[in-house]
């Protein structure tokens, strides 16, 4: 199978988890006002986009070098980055009140 097709399939399964888990986390645990929650969701989506682009750049490079295990580990660990930023934003908001 062509490498481009394989990466499209990987992205198709990876992206929904990478975007929806942080947003779902914000909806479930959110105690903030509506405008603050909307700002947090927007920040989480931007963080998820940036971490996904970075993770796929590193993963593709690692796969080209023949290290598929570390590439998958990078993709797995990058899913935690939006959550770290969410917790950081919430800490800033709580200290500002």
DOLO-795457 format. One record per atom (N, C-alpha, C, O): residue number from 1; atom name; y, x, z. Coordinates in nm, 4 decimals, padded with zeros to 6 digits. Layout:
<rs>
R resi name    north     east       up
R  NUM   CA        Y        X        Z
...
</rs>
This chain:
<rs>
R resi name    north     east       up
R    1    N -00.1178  00.0847  00.0000
R    1   CA  00.0000  00.0000  00.0000
R    1    C  00.1238  00.0890  00.0000
R    1    O  00.1245  00.1963  00.0604
R    2    N  00.2255  00.0447 -00.0665
R    2   CA  00.3495  00.1191 -00.0785
R    2    C  00.4177  00.1325  00.0584
R    2    O  00.4172  00.0384  00.1377
R    3    N  00.4764  00.2501  00.0856
R    3   CA  00.5429  00.2740  00.2141
R    3    C  00.6565  00.1759  00.2401
R    3    O  00.6748  00.1316  00.3535
R    4    N  00.7322  00.1416  00.1380
R    4   CA  00.8446  00.0498  00.1553
R    4    C  00.7937 -00.0874  00.1996
R    4    O  00.8531 -00.1504  00.2872
R    5    N  00.6865 -00.1326  00.1408
R    5   CA  00.6299 -00.2632  00.1775
R    5    C  00.5809 -00.2614  00.3217
R    5    O  00.6001 -00.3583  00.3952
R    6    N  00.5183 -00.1530  00.3618
R    6   CA  00.4692 -00.1402  00.4994
R    6    C  00.5854 -00.1456  00.5976
R    6    O  00.5758 -00.2136  00.6998
R    7    N  00.6950 -00.0755  00.5691
R    7   CA  00.8094 -00.0760  00.6597
R    7    C  00.8766 -00.2127  00.6632
R    7    O  00.9271 -00.2534  00.7678
R    8    N  00.8782 -00.2838  00.5519
R    8   CA  00.9346 -00.4198  00.5514
R    8    C  00.8508 -00.5114  00.6404
R    8    O  00.9056 -00.5936  00.7138
R    9    N  00.7188 -00.4977  00.6341
R    9   CA  00.6311 -00.5778  00.7193
R    9    C  00.6524 -00.5426  00.8666
R    9    O  00.6584 -00.6317  00.9514
R   10    N  00.6638 -00.4148  00.8970
R   10   CA  00.6873 -00.3723  01.0354
R   10    C  00.8192 -00.4291  01.0864
R   10    O  00.8258 -00.4803  01.1981
R   11    N  00.9232 -00.4202  01.0058
R   11   CA  01.0539 -00.4732  01.0463
R   11    C  01.0477 -00.6246  01.0643
R   11    O  01.1092 -00.6789  01.1561
R   12    N  00.9738 -00.6926  00.9772
R   12   CA  00.9646 -00.8388  00.9855
R   12    C  00.9007 -00.8847  01.1164
R   12    O  00.9364 -00.9901  01.1691
R   13    N  00.8074 -00.8071  01.1688
R   13   CA  00.7458 -00.8438  01.2959
R   13    C  00.8222 -00.7878  01.4156
R   13    O  00.8189 -00.8464  01.5238
R   14    N  00.8901 -00.6767  01.3976
R   14   CA  00.9596 -00.6087  01.5075
R   14    C  01.0955 -00.6721  01.5376
R   14    O  01.1312 -00.6889  01.6542
R   15    N  01.1704 -00.7070  01.4349
R   15   CA  01.3076 -00.7547  01.4529
R   15    C  01.3181 -00.8811  01.5389
R   15    O  01.4043 -00.8859  01.6266
R   16    N  01.2349 -00.9830  01.5180
R   16   CA  01.2496 -01.1014  01.6046
R   16    C  01.2324 -01.0702  01.7523
R   16    O  01.3061 -01.1230  01.8356
R   17    N  01.1370 -00.9859  01.7856
R   17   CA  01.1202 -00.9478  01.9264
R   17    C  01.2405 -00.8695  01.9766
R   17    O  01.2882 -00.8910  02.0880
R   18    N  01.2879 -00.7798  01.8942
R   18   CA  01.3980 -00.6929  01.9354
R   18    C  01.5262 -00.7725  01.9580
R   18    O  01.6055 -00.7373  02.0453
R   19    N  01.5477 -00.8788  01.8813
R   19   CA  01.6681 -00.9598  01.8971
R   19    C  01.6505 -01.0736  01.9970
R   19    O  01.7395 -01.0997  02.0779
R   20    N  01.5376 -01.1403  01.9918
R   20   CA  01.5223 -01.2622  02.0712
R   20    C  01.4954 -01.2365  02.2190
R   20    O  01.5379 -01.3157  02.3031
R   21    N  01.4267 -01.1291  02.2526
R   21   CA  01.3985 -01.1035  02.3942
R   21    C  01.5248 -01.0835  02.4777
R   21    O  01.5351 -01.1435  02.5847
R   22    N  01.6220 -01.0020  02.4341
R   22   CA  01.7450 -00.9906  02.5147
R   22    C  01.8243 -01.1212  02.5240
R   22    O  01.8792 -01.1533  02.6294
R   23    N  01.8300 -01.1959  02.4141
R   23   CA  01.9041 -01.3231  02.4169
R   23    C  01.8343 -01.4227  02.5089
R   23    O  01.8999 -01.4930  02.5857
R   24    N  01.7033 -01.4288  02.5014
R   24   CA  01.6271 -01.5164  02.5901
R   24    C  01.6467 -01.4758  02.7358
R   24    O  01.6610 -01.5618  02.8227
R   25    N  01.6473 -01.3474  02.7625
R   25   CA  01.6722 -01.2959  02.8970
R   25    C  01.8087 -01.3412  02.9475
R   25    O  01.8220 -01.3802  03.0635
R   26    N  01.9102 -01.3364  02.8613
R   26   CA  02.0441 -01.3801  02.9015
R   26    C  02.0490 -01.5301  02.9295
R   26    O  02.1170 -01.5737  03.0225
R   27    N  01.9784 -01.6079  02.8507
R   27   CA  01.9768 -01.7525  02.8749
R   27    C  01.9046 -01.7876  03.0041
R   27    O  01.9488 -01.8754  03.0782
R   28    N  01.7943 -01.7200  03.0313
R   28   CA  01.7141 -01.7541  03.1481
R   28    C  01.7805 -01.7073  03.2774
R   28    O  01.7821 -01.7811  03.3759
R   29    N  01.8343 -01.5882  03.2784
R   29   CA  01.8875 -01.5311  03.4020
R   29    C  02.0380 -01.5463  03.4161
R   29    O  02.0946 -01.5055  03.5176
R   30    N  02.1038 -01.6040  03.3168
R   30   CA  02.2501 -01.6097  03.3176
R   30    C  02.3073 -01.7069  03.4186
R   30    O  02.2676 -01.8233  03.4233
R   31    N  02.4001 -01.6596  03.4989
R   31   CA  02.4753 -01.7419  03.5932
R   31    C  02.6244 -01.7385  03.5580
R   31    O  02.7073 -01.7938  03.6304
R   32    N  02.6574 -01.6734  03.4465
R   32   CA  02.7975 -01.6526  03.4105
R   32    C  02.8564 -01.7784  03.3473
R   32    O  02.7856 -01.8730  03.3128
R   33    N  02.9882 -01.7755  03.3338
R   33   CA  03.0577 -01.8833  03.2627
R   33    C  03.0208 -01.8763  03.1141
R   33    O  02.9697 -01.7751  03.0661
R   34    N  03.0477 -01.9851  03.0431
R   34   CA  03.0067 -01.9947  02.9022
R   34    C  03.0695 -01.8858  02.8163
R   34    O  03.0017 -01.8265  02.7324
R   35    N  03.1987 -01.8588  02.8364
R   35   CA  03.2641 -01.7571  02.7538
R   35    C  03.2120 -01.6170  02.7844
R   35    O  03.1994 -01.5346  02.6938
R   36    N  03.1819 -01.5898  02.9096
R   36   CA  03.1255 -01.4598  02.9467
R   36    C  02.9841 -01.4461  02.8903
R   36    O  02.9456 -01.3400  02.8412
R   37    N  02.9082 -01.5541  02.8980
R   37   CA  02.7714 -01.5498  02.8441
R   37    C  02.7745 -01.5276  02.6936
R   37    O  02.6937 -01.4516  02.6402
R   38    N  02.8667 -01.5930  02.6254
R   38   CA  02.8792 -01.5752  02.4807
R   38    C  02.9133 -01.4300  02.4475
R   38    O  02.8609 -01.3738  02.3514
R   39    N  03.0012 -01.3699  02.5275
R   39   CA  03.0378 -01.2292  02.5074
R   39    C  02.9174 -01.1385  02.5324
R   39    O  02.8961 -01.0425  02.4584
R   40    N  02.8386 -01.1677  02.6358
R   40   CA  02.7192 -01.0885  02.6650
R   40    C  02.6154 -01.1007  02.5530
R   40    O  02.5510 -01.0021  02.5170
R   41    N  02.5994 -01.2199  02.4987
R   41   CA  02.5046 -01.2380  02.3884
R   41    C  02.5500 -01.1606  02.2660
R   41    O  02.4691 -01.0963  02.1991
R   42    N  02.6781 -01.1665  02.2368
R   42   CA  02.7312 -01.0910  02.1229
R   42    C  02.7099 -00.9415  02.1435
R   42    O  02.6706 -00.8714  02.0502
R   43    N  02.7350 -00.8923  02.2631
R   43   CA  02.7135 -00.7502  02.2929
R   43    C  02.5660 -00.7137  02.2831
R   43    O  02.5316 -00.6062  02.2340
R   44    N  02.4788 -00.8025  02.3292
R   44   CA  02.3352 -00.7763  02.3225
R   44    C  02.2882 -00.7694  02.1779
R   44    O  02.2040 -00.6861  02.1445
R   45    N  02.3410 -00.8549  02.0923
R   45   CA  02.3020 -00.8524  01.9513
R   45    C  02.3505 -00.7261  01.8815
R   45    O  02.2794 -00.6694  01.7985
R   46    N  02.4717 -00.6818  01.9149
R   46   CA  02.5219 -00.5568  01.8581
R   46    C  02.4380 -00.4389  01.9075
R   46    O  02.4009 -00.3515  01.8292
R   47    N  02.4083 -00.4369  02.0375
R   47   CA  02.3252 -00.3301  02.0933
R   47    C  02.1863 -00.3299  02.0313
R   47    O  02.1310 -00.2239  02.0019
R   48    N  02.1295 -00.4493  02.0113
R   48   CA  01.9967 -00.4577  01.9507
R   48    C  01.9992 -00.4059  01.8070
R   48    O  01.9066 -00.3374  01.7637
R   49    N  02.1045 -00.4385  01.7341
R   49   CA  02.1158 -00.3910  01.5963
R   49    C  02.1256 -00.2389  01.5914
R   49    O  02.0557 -00.1741  01.5134
R   50    N  02.2119 -00.1825  01.6743
R   50   CA  02.2297 -00.0372  01.6736
R   50    C  02.1036  00.0360  01.7199
R   50    O  02.0660  00.1381  01.6623
R   51    N  02.0390 -00.0160  01.8232
R   51   CA  01.9175  00.0512  01.8710
R   51    C  01.8037  00.0363  01.7710
R   51    O  01.7206  00.1262  01.7583
R   52    N  01.7988 -00.0763  01.6997
R   52   CA  01.6939 -00.0935  01.5996
R   52    C  01.7155  00.0000  01.4809
R   52    O  01.6198  00.0587  01.4305
R   53    N  01.8387  00.0144  01.4362
R   53   CA  01.8670  00.1065  01.3261
R   53    C  01.8316  00.2491  01.3664
R   53    O  01.7669  00.3210  01.2902
R   54    N  01.8736  00.2901  01.4857
R   54   CA  01.8414  00.4247  01.5326
R   54    C  01.6924  00.4470  01.5504
R   54    O  01.6396  00.5520  01.5137
R   55    N  01.6250  00.3477  01.6068
R   55   CA  01.4819  00.3609  01.6302
R   55    C  01.4047  00.3709  01.4991
R   55    O  01.3118  00.4508  01.4876
R   56    N  01.4427  00.2902  01.4006
R   56   CA  01.3726  00.2968  01.2729
R   56    C  01.4029  00.4261  01.1989
R   56    O  01.3160  00.4784  01.1292
R   57    N  01.5226  00.4784  01.2121
R   57   CA  01.5529  00.6072  01.1495
R   57    C  01.4643  00.7171  01.2083
R   57    O  01.4072  00.7980  01.1351
R   58    N  01.4538  00.7187  01.3403
R   58   CA  01.3689  00.8193  01.4064
R   58    C  01.2217  00.7948  01.3740
R   58    O  01.1478  00.8896  01.3473
R   59    N  01.1787  00.6694  01.3762
R   59   CA  01.0382  00.6368  01.3498
R   59    C  00.9980  00.6743  01.2076
R   59    O  00.8899  00.7292  01.1867
R   60    N  01.0823  00.6459  01.1106
R   60   CA  01.0502  00.6815  00.9722
R   60    C  01.0416  00.8321  00.9571
R   60    O  00.9534  00.8830  00.8880
R   61    N  01.1328  00.9037  01.0215
R   61   CA  01.1279  01.0501  01.0175
R   61    C  00.9987  01.1025  01.0796
R   61    O  00.9344  01.1917  01.0242
R   62    N  00.9609  01.0470  01.1944
R   62   CA  00.8385  01.0918  01.2608
R   62    C  00.7136  01.0589  01.1782
R   62    O  00.6197  01.1383  01.1740
R   63    N  00.7120  00.9436  01.1133
R   63   CA  00.5973  00.9088  01.0296
R   63    C  00.5891  01.0023  00.9098
R   63    O  00.4797  01.0423  00.8700
R   64    N  00.7030  01.0376  00.8521
R   64   CA  00.7035  01.1325  00.7401
R   64    C  00.6475  01.2679  00.7826
R   64    O  00.5872  01.3388  00.7020
R   65    N  00.6677  01.3036  00.9097
R   65   CA  00.6133  01.4294  00.9619
R   65    C  00.4677  01.4166  01.0041
R   65    O  00.4048  01.5157  01.0411
R   66    N  00.4135  01.2945  00.9987
R   66   CA  00.2738  01.2725  01.0324
R   66    C  00.2485  01.2346  01.1771
R   66    O  00.1336  01.2356  01.2211
R   67    N  00.3512  01.2017  01.2516
R   67   CA  00.3377  01.1683  01.3938
R   67    C  00.3560  01.0180  01.4119
R   67    O  00.4623  00.9729  01.4546
R   68    N  00.2550  00.9422  01.3802
R   68   CA  00.2674  00.7964  01.3858
R   68    C  00.2670  00.7443  01.5301
R   68    O  00.3338  00.6454  01.5604
R   69    N  00.1926  00.8098  01.6184
R   69   CA  00.1889  00.7681  01.7593
R   69    C  00.3262  00.7760  01.8251
R   69    O  00.3733  00.6774  01.8817
R   70    N  00.3915  00.8937  01.8182
R   70   CA  00.5264  00.9011  01.8747
R   70    C  00.6263  00.8065  01.8063
R   70    O  00.7193  00.7577  01.8704
R   71    N  00.6070  00.7808  01.6763
R   71   CA  00.6966  00.6886  01.6062
R   71    C  00.6845  00.5481  01.6640
R   71    O  00.7851  00.4804  01.6850
R   72    N  00.5629  00.5049  01.6893
R   72   CA  00.5437  00.3717  01.7474
R   72    C  00.5950  00.3667  01.8912
R   72    O  00.6450  00.2636  01.9362
R   73    N  00.5824  00.4777  01.9626
R   73   CA  00.6359  00.4848  02.0987
R   73    C  00.7883  00.4731  02.0980
R   73    O  00.8460  00.4071  02.1845
R   74    N  00.8530  00.5364  02.0013
R   74   CA  00.9982  00.5255  01.9879
R   74    C  01.0378  00.3805  01.9637
R   74    O  01.1331  00.3311  02.0238
R   75    N  00.9648  00.3120  01.8757
R   75   CA  00.9954  00.1710  01.8487
R   75    C  00.9754  00.0857  01.9733
R   75    O  01.0550 -00.0042  02.0007
R   76    N  00.8705  00.1131  02.0479
R   76   CA  00.8441  00.0367  02.1693
R   76    C  00.9511  00.0606  02.2753
R   76    O  01.0011 -00.0341  02.3359
R   77    N  00.9858  00.1855  02.2975
R   77   CA  01.0849  00.2173  02.4007
R   77    C  01.2254  00.1705  02.3629
R   77    O  01.3062  00.1395  02.4505
R   78    N  01.2545  00.1652  02.2331
R   78   CA  01.3889  00.1216  02.1932
R   78    C  01.4125 -00.0253  02.2233
R   78    O  01.5271 -00.0701  02.2248
R   79    N  01.3070 -00.1007  02.2471
R   79   CA  01.3244 -00.2413  02.2824
R   79    C  01.3880 -00.2573  02.4200
R   79    O  01.4421 -00.3637  02.4501
R   80    N  01.3829 -00.1552  02.5032
R   80   CA  01.4417 -00.1624  02.6369
R   80    C  01.5915 -00.1340  02.6359
R   80    O  01.6609 -00.1705  02.7308
R   81    N  01.6424 -00.0707  02.5325
R   81   CA  01.7839 -00.0329  02.5310
R   81    C  01.8793 -00.1518  02.5438
R   81    O  01.9741 -00.1429  02.6217
R   82    N  01.8597 -00.2615  02.4724
R   82   CA  01.9519 -00.3753  02.4927
R   82    C  01.9507 -00.4279  02.6366
R   82    O  02.0538 -00.4732  02.6863
R   83    N  01.8350 -00.4224  02.7038
R   83   CA  01.8273 -00.4694  02.8420
R   83    C  01.9068 -00.3784  02.9350
R   83    O  01.9707 -00.4261  03.0289
R   84    N  01.9032 -00.2485  02.9097
R   84   CA  01.9824 -00.1565  02.9917
R   84    C  02.1314 -00.1855  02.9765
R   84    O  02.2064 -00.1825  03.0741
R   85    N  02.1732 -00.2135  02.8542
R   85   CA  02.3137 -00.2457  02.8317
R   85    C  02.3519 -00.3797  02.8953
R   85    O  02.4622 -00.3939  02.9482
R   86    N  02.2615 -00.4776  02.8905
R   86   CA  02.2879 -00.6079  02.9537
R   86    C  02.3103 -00.5890  03.1024
R   86    O  02.4054 -00.6428  03.1590
R   87    N  02.2230 -00.5129  03.1653
R   87   CA  02.2377 -00.4890  03.3093
R   87    C  02.3664 -00.4133  03.3396
R   87    O  02.4313 -00.4394  03.4409
R   88    N  02.4034 -00.3206  03.2533
R   88   CA  02.5295 -00.2483  03.2708
R   88    C  02.6499 -00.3389  03.2570
R   88    O  02.7443 -00.3296  03.3355
R   89    N  02.6474 -00.4274  03.1569
R   89   CA  02.7579 -00.5226  03.1389
R   89    C  02.7676 -00.6179  03.2575
R   89    O  02.8775 -00.6499  03.3029
R   90    N  02.6538 -00.6627  03.3073
R   90   CA  02.6562 -00.7539  03.4227
R   90    C  02.7103 -00.6839  03.5460
R   90    O  02.7811 -00.7452  03.6258
R   91    N  02.6781 -00.5575  03.5626
R   91   CA  02.7288 -00.4829  03.6778
R   91    C  02.8803 -00.4695  03.6671
R   91    O  02.9504 -00.4821  03.7675
R   92    N  02.9322 -00.4440  03.5460
R   92   CA  03.0765 -00.4349  03.5263
R   92    C  03.1448 -00.5684  03.5582
R   92    O  03.2506 -00.5722  03.6211
R   93    N  03.0821 -00.6775  03.5136
R   93   CA  03.1396 -00.8098  03.5379
R   93    C  03.1400 -00.8421  03.6863
R   93    O  03.2386 -00.8947  03.7378
R   94    N  03.0305 -00.8111  03.7562
R   94   CA  03.0243 -00.8427  03.8977
R   94    C  03.1199 -00.7567  03.9801
R   94    O  03.1709 -00.8028  04.0822
R   95    N  03.1451 -00.6337  03.9383
R   95   CA  03.2390 -00.5500  04.0108
R   95    C  03.3828 -00.5909  03.9830
R   95    O  03.4711 -00.5673  04.0654
R   96    N  03.4067 -00.6521  03.8672
R   96   CA  03.5416 -00.6963  03.8308
R   96    C  03.5854 -00.8209  03.9035
R   96    O  03.7050 -00.8496  03.9104
R   97    N  03.4897 -00.8970  03.9587
R   97   CA  03.5247 -01.0224  04.0273
R   97    C  03.5700 -00.9999  04.1685
R   97    O  03.6027 -01.0954  04.2388
</rs>
